[in-house]
Amino acid sequence: GPEGTLIAFICNHCPYVRSIIGRLVEAAWQLQNAGIGVAAICANDAESYPDDSFPRMKEFAEANGFTFPYLHDESQHVARAYGAVCTPDFFGFNKDLELQYRGRLDESKTQPVPNARRELYEAMMQFAQTGKGPKEQIASMGCSIKWRE
């Protein structure tokens, strides 16, 4: 997008992703309206984890109302290039494609935390306006990416 880009590594079966997916979809819609492009990527080994297969990804995206592309990194080259380690794992870039955020959506884990601060949304909006992300960032926590042998 003209104001930045968010890349989210997610998957269908992870309890961390399932817990935050509604809030992520809402944040993505708001970010897209602010000129920030959003894409999600599933890099899990779908042979070992069939719930993360491409047909199931399409079902998951439709069931959750995704307004952004949900891409299948079957080779896992993209996830390795990013250094993604878990689902969810967020990478926020400013309009010059400089990494400005590598943190979490909010403090929730497998259960939503009521009134949690919207860390990802706030960071993305900050650098959409200033070009720079927050100095303090807390890494995302989730299920490890399911790498192929």
C-alpha positions as CSV (number, residue, x, y, z in Angstrom):
1,G,0.0,0.0,0.0
2,P,1.1,3.6,-0.4
3,E,1.5,4.0,3.4
4,G,3.1,0.7,4.2
5,T,2.7,-3.1,4.1
6,L,1.8,-5.7,6.7
7,I,2.8,-9.3,6.2
8,A,1.3,-11.8,8.6
9,F,2.5,-15.4,8.8
10,I,-0.5,-17.3,10.0
11,C,-2.1,-20.8,9.6
12,N,-5.5,-22.4,10.1
13,H,-5.0,-24.8,13.0
14,C,-2.9,-22.8,15.5
15,P,-4.8,-21.9,18.7
16,Y,-3.0,-18.6,18.9
17,V,-4.1,-17.6,15.4
18,R,-7.6,-18.9,16.0
19,S,-7.8,-16.7,19.1
20,I,-6.8,-13.5,17.4
21,I,-8.2,-14.0,13.8
22,G,-11.3,-11.8,14.3
23,R,-9.2,-8.9,15.7
24,L,-6.6,-9.4,12.9
25,V,-9.2,-9.2,10.2
26,E,-10.7,-6.1,11.8
27,A,-7.3,-4.4,12.1
28,A,-6.4,-5.4,8.5
29,W,-9.6,-3.8,7.2
30,Q,-8.8,-0.6,9.1
31,L,-5.2,-0.6,8.0
32,Q,-6.2,-1.1,4.4
33,N,-8.6,1.9,4.7
34,A,-5.6,3.9,5.9
35,G,-3.5,3.0,2.8
36,I,-1.6,0.0,4.3
37,G,-1.4,-3.1,2.2
38,V,-2.0,-6.4,4.0
39,A,-1.2,-10.0,3.0
40,A,-1.2,-13.2,5.1
41,I,1.0,-16.2,4.3
42,C,0.7,-19.8,5.5
43,A,4.1,-21.6,5.3
44,N,3.2,-24.8,7.3
45,D,4.0,-28.2,5.8
46,A,0.5,-29.1,4.5
47,E,1.4,-32.7,4.0
48,S,2.0,-33.2,7.7
49,Y,-0.7,-30.7,8.7
50,P,-3.6,-31.1,6.2
51,D,-5.6,-28.5,8.1
52,D,-3.2,-26.0,6.6
53,S,-3.6,-27.2,3.0
54,F,-4.5,-24.6,0.3
55,P,-8.1,-25.8,0.0
56,R,-8.5,-25.4,3.8
57,M,-6.8,-22.0,3.6
58,K,-9.5,-20.8,1.2
59,E,-12.2,-22.1,3.5
60,F,-10.5,-20.4,6.5
61,A,-10.2,-17.1,4.6
62,E,-13.8,-17.1,3.5
63,A,-15.2,-18.2,7.0
64,N,-13.3,-15.3,8.6
65,G,-14.0,-12.6,6.0
66,F,-10.5,-11.9,4.9
67,T,-10.2,-8.7,2.9
68,F,-6.6,-9.4,2.0
69,P,-4.7,-12.2,0.1
70,Y,-4.0,-15.4,2.0
71,L,-1.0,-16.9,0.2
72,H,0.4,-20.5,0.4
73,D,4.2,-20.6,0.8
74,E,4.4,-24.3,-0.2
75,S,8.2,-24.2,-0.7
76,Q,8.7,-22.4,2.6
77,H,11.3,-20.1,0.9
78,V,9.4,-16.9,1.7
79,A,9.0,-17.8,5.4
80,R,12.8,-18.6,5.6
81,A,13.7,-15.4,3.8
82,Y,11.7,-13.3,6.3
83,G,13.0,-15.3,9.3
84,A,9.4,-16.1,10.3
85,V,9.3,-18.5,13.3
86,C,5.8,-18.8,14.5
87,T,2.1,-18.3,13.8
88,P,1.2,-15.5,14.1
89,D,4.3,-13.6,13.2
90,F,4.0,-10.0,11.9
91,F,6.2,-7.9,9.8
92,G,5.3,-4.3,9.3
93,F,7.0,-2.2,6.7
94,N,6.8,1.6,6.0
95,K,6.1,3.0,2.6
96,D,9.8,2.7,1.7
97,L,9.6,-1.1,2.6
98,E,11.8,-0.7,5.6
99,L,11.0,-3.1,8.4
100,Q,9.5,-1.0,11.3
101,Y,7.6,-3.6,13.3
102,R,8.2,-7.2,14.3
103,G,5.9,-7.6,17.2
104,R,2.6,-9.0,18.3
105,L,-1.0,-8.1,17.6
106,D,-1.7,-7.6,21.3
107,E,-1.0,-9.3,24.6
108,S,-3.5,-12.1,24.0
109,K,-2.3,-15.6,23.6
110,T,-4.8,-18.4,23.2
111,Q,-7.5,-16.5,25.0
112,P,-8.4,-12.8,24.2
113,V,-7.3,-10.3,26.8
114,P,-10.2,-7.9,27.4
115,N,-9.4,-4.3,26.4
116,A,-5.9,-5.3,25.2
117,R,-3.8,-2.5,23.7
118,R,-3.8,-2.8,19.9
119,E,0.0,-2.9,19.5
120,L,0.1,-4.0,15.8
121,Y,-2.5,-1.5,14.7
122,E,-0.9,1.4,16.7
123,A,2.5,0.6,15.3
124,M,1.3,0.4,11.7
125,M,-0.5,3.7,12.0
126,Q,2.5,5.3,13.7
127,F,4.8,4.6,10.9
128,A,2.2,5.3,8.2
129,Q,2.2,8.8,9.7
130,T,5.9,9.2,10.7
131,G,7.8,6.5,8.7
132,K,9.2,5.1,12.0
133,G,7.9,2.2,14.2
134,P,7.8,2.2,18.0
135,K,11.1,1.7,19.8
136,E,9.6,-0.8,22.2
137,Q,8.2,-4.0,20.5
138,I,7.2,-7.3,22.1
139,A,7.7,-10.4,19.9
140,S,4.7,-12.4,18.9
141,M,4.1,-15.7,20.5
142,G,2.5,-18.7,18.8
143,C,2.9,-22.1,17.4
144,S,6.2,-22.8,15.6
145,I,6.0,-22.9,11.8
146,K,5.8,-26.5,10.7
147,W,8.9,-27.0,8.6
148,R,9.4,-29.8,6.2
149,E,12.2,-32.3,6.8
